[in-house]
Amino acid sequence: MIEREPTPRHKVCGEFLSGEALEDLDALGIDIAALGAVPIPYVRLAAARRAAEAPLPFPAASLTRKTLDTALIAEAIAAGVRIECGRSVQVLSRTATGMWQAMLDDGSICEAPTAFLATGKHDLRGHSRPKDPQRWVAFKMYYRLAPAQASELARASELMLYPGGYGGIQPVEGGIANLCWVVQQRYLSCLGNRWENFLEKMQQNCPHLAMRLAGAEPLLDKPIAVTHIPYGYIRRTTQDGLYCIGDQAAVIPSFTGDGISIALHTARCAVAAFLANEPAPLFQARLRSALLPQMRLAEFAADGLNNALARAVLPFCLRIWPGVMRVTARLTRVAAQHADVAPNAVVS
Ligand SMILES: Cc1cc2nc3c(=O)[nH]c(=O)nc-3n(C[C@H](O)[C@H](O)[C@H](O)COP(=O)(O)OP(=O)(O)OC[C@H]3O[C@@H](n4cnc5c(N)ncnc54)[C@H](O)[C@@H]3O)c2cc1C
C-alpha cells in the first residue's frame, strides 16, 4: 500500500460512523469504543429557527479520522501489509505486458498484475472522475463548545440547512465537537471566497448553529478544506486488473454519513472479486448497479435539503412526524444494500 501522508492527519469528514461502518470495523477487529468513539443515538435537523430530533434507526458513533486511520493502518500492518507512508503515486499506467505500474514521487516504480485505486477525493492523472458542475467546497473545524452547549449537543449528530449547502456538528472523542460544512462555490464567491464570511452567514441563516458556537473555542488555526467533490458519481467501468474503491468508486452526498462505510464495503467486495478471479470491469459494473438506486435517492434528498421551501418546512414536518427522518436515514444507507455484490465464489 502506498500512502502519501507520512502519518494520518485530519481529513475533511463529518466523522459519523454509520451502523454498516461499525459492523465492518468490528469485523476487522477494530474496537472503536476502546479508541474513544462517541455513541450517536440521535439526529437533529435545524433550519431557520426550527429544530427537530429523532432517534437514529441504527447504531452509530463518531470518531476522528486521525484516530480511525491510525487504527486501520496499524491493523493492516499487523495483518502483514507492507505500507509505504509518505510516498505518493504520480502516475498509474498499464505496461505492454499487462502489468500495472505505479511511478512514485522519487521516480521509483512499483509493478503488479493487479492494483486497487483508493486515492479518495484526490484524482490520479489518467483516472480522473468527471468535474463537479456545482463546484462544492467542504470545510471541517474542531471546537471546544461552551459547557452548556456541549451538554445540549450531547450525543446527537446535528444537521443544519442554509442556502447553498448544509453542515453538521457532532461530538467526537476528547470532549470536542466537529463542525463540517459544504457549500457551492458560487455562494462562497459572493462572500469574497472567505470561509469566515460564510460561517457568519450560516449562523445568521441558522440561529441554531449560532447558539451552538456561542463561546466556542476553535481548535485549528483555520478549517481544513477540499474542493470539487463530485457528489453522485459512480464509476462506470475500469480496465483489467484495476479495482476502484471508496470515493474512487462512488461519492455519496455527505449528509448521509455513509462514505466511510462505502469505502470499507467496496474494499471488501473488491478483494472478494479479486480472490474469485472476477475481472475488474465486471466487478465495477456490478458494483455500479448495486449502488445506483440508493445513490440516486441520496442525491434526490440532497437536492431537497438545498431547496428553500424544504428548508422552511422540514423541521416543522419532523416535529409532527419524526419517522420521516428515520425512513430517510434507512433508505439512504447504501452499504447494506450491496453487501451481496461479491461474486458467488467462496472467499475464506
Ligand atoms: C464534507 C464531507 C463530510 C463527510 N462526512 C462523512 C461522515 O460523516 N461519515 C462518512 O462515513 N463519510 C463522510 N464523508 C465521506 C468520506 O470522507 C469518504 O467517503 C471516505 O473518506 C472515502 O474513503 P477513501 O478511502 O475512498 O478515501 P480517503 O479517506 O480520502 O483516503 C484516500 C487516501 O489516499 C491517499 N492518497 C491520495 N492520493 C494519493 C496518491 N497519489 N498517492 C498515494 N496516496 C494517495 C490520501 O492521502 C488518503 O489517505 C464526508 C465527505 C465530505 C467531503
The ligand as a MOL file (V3000), in Angstrom:
LIG
                    3D

  0  0  0     0  0            999 V3000
M  V30 BEGIN CTAB
M  V30 COUNTS 53 58 0 0 0
M  V30 BEGIN ATOM
M  V30 1 C -17.7250 17.3230 3.8130 0
M  V30 2 C -17.6800 15.8320 3.9250 0
M  V30 3 C -18.2130 15.2190 5.0370 0
M  V30 4 C -18.2020 13.8230 5.1300 0
M  V30 5 N -18.7130 13.2460 6.2530 0
M  V30 6 C -18.7390 11.9070 6.3480 0
M  V30 7 C -19.2390 11.2840 7.5180 0
M  V30 8 O -19.6270 11.9380 8.4880 0
M  V30 9 N -19.2750 9.9180 7.5470 0
M  V30 10 C -18.8450 9.1670 6.4950 0
M  V30 11 O -18.9430 7.9350 6.5590 0
M  V30 12 N -18.3350 9.7340 5.3890 0
M  V30 13 C -18.2600 11.0850 5.2920 0
M  V30 14 N -17.7070 11.6630 4.1980 0
M  V30 15 C -17.1870 10.8130 3.1140 0
M  V30 16 C -15.8680 10.1610 3.4990 0
M  V30 17 O -14.9530 11.1140 3.9970 0
M  V30 18 C -15.2620 9.4860 2.2700 0
M  V30 19 O -16.2740 8.8470 1.5310 0
M  V30 20 C -14.2230 8.4450 2.6680 0
M  V30 21 O -13.1600 9.0670 3.3480 0
M  V30 22 C -13.6890 7.7590 1.4290 0
M  V30 23 O -12.6370 6.9080 1.8040 0
M  V30 24 P -11.4720 6.6070 0.7710 0
M  V30 25 O -10.6180 5.5730 1.4110 0
M  V30 26 O -12.0140 6.3790 -0.5840 0
M  V30 27 O -10.6580 7.9900 0.6620 0
M  V30 28 P -9.8330 8.8030 1.7510 0
M  V30 29 O -10.3340 8.5460 3.1070 0
M  V30 30 O -9.8080 10.2130 1.2230 0
M  V30 31 O -8.3770 8.1720 1.6520 0
M  V30 32 C -7.6110 8.2970 0.4700 0
M  V30 33 C -6.1340 8.1750 0.8500 0
M  V30 34 O -5.3570 8.1480 -0.3330 0
M  V30 35 C -4.1920 8.9310 -0.1250 0
M  V30 36 N -3.7560 9.4050 -1.4480 0
M  V30 37 C -4.4050 10.2610 -2.2600 0
M  V30 38 N -3.7180 10.4280 -3.4050 0
M  V30 39 C -2.6110 9.6530 -3.3010 0
M  V30 40 C -1.5060 9.3940 -4.1660 0
M  V30 41 N -1.4110 9.9660 -5.3660 0
M  V30 42 N -0.5310 8.5370 -3.7460 0
M  V30 43 C -0.6240 7.9290 -2.5250 0
M  V30 44 N -1.6460 8.1430 -1.6620 0
M  V30 45 C -2.6330 8.9930 -2.0550 0
M  V30 46 C -4.6520 10.0710 0.7740 0
M  V30 47 O -3.5520 10.6240 1.4820 0
M  V30 48 C -5.6570 9.3530 1.6840 0
M  V30 49 O -5.0690 8.8880 2.8730 0
M  V30 50 C -17.6620 13.0460 4.0830 0
M  V30 51 C -17.1050 13.6780 2.9680 0
M  V30 52 C -17.0970 15.0520 2.8860 0
M  V30 53 C -16.4900 15.7240 1.6810 0
M  V30 END ATOM
M  V30 BEGIN BOND
M  V30 1 1 1 2
M  V30 2 1 2 3
M  V30 3 2 2 52
M  V30 4 2 3 4
M  V30 5 1 4 5
M  V30 6 1 4 50
M  V30 7 2 5 6
M  V30 8 1 6 7
M  V30 9 1 6 13
M  V30 10 2 7 8
M  V30 11 1 7 9
M  V30 12 1 9 10
M  V30 13 2 10 11
M  V30 14 1 10 12
M  V30 15 2 12 13
M  V30 16 1 13 14
M  V30 17 1 14 15
M  V30 18 1 14 50
M  V30 19 1 15 16
M  V30 20 1 16 17
M  V30 21 1 16 18
M  V30 22 1 18 19
M  V30 23 1 18 20
M  V30 24 1 20 21
M  V30 25 1 20 22
M  V30 26 1 22 23
M  V30 27 1 23 24
M  V30 28 2 24 25
M  V30 29 1 24 26
M  V30 30 1 24 27
M  V30 31 1 27 28
M  V30 32 2 28 29
M  V30 33 1 28 30
M  V30 34 1 28 31
M  V30 35 1 31 32
M  V30 36 1 32 33
M  V30 37 1 33 34
M  V30 38 1 33 48
M  V30 39 1 34 35
M  V30 40 1 35 36
M  V30 41 1 35 46
M  V30 42 1 36 37
M  V30 43 1 36 45
M  V30 44 2 37 38
M  V30 45 1 38 39
M  V30 46 1 39 40
M  V30 47 2 39 45
M  V30 48 1 40 41
M  V30 49 2 40 42
M  V30 50 1 42 43
M  V30 51 2 43 44
M  V30 52 1 44 45
M  V30 53 1 46 47
M  V30 54 1 46 48
M  V30 55 1 48 49
M  V30 56 2 50 51
M  V30 57 1 51 52
M  V30 58 1 52 53
M  V30 END BOND
M  V30 END CTAB
M  END
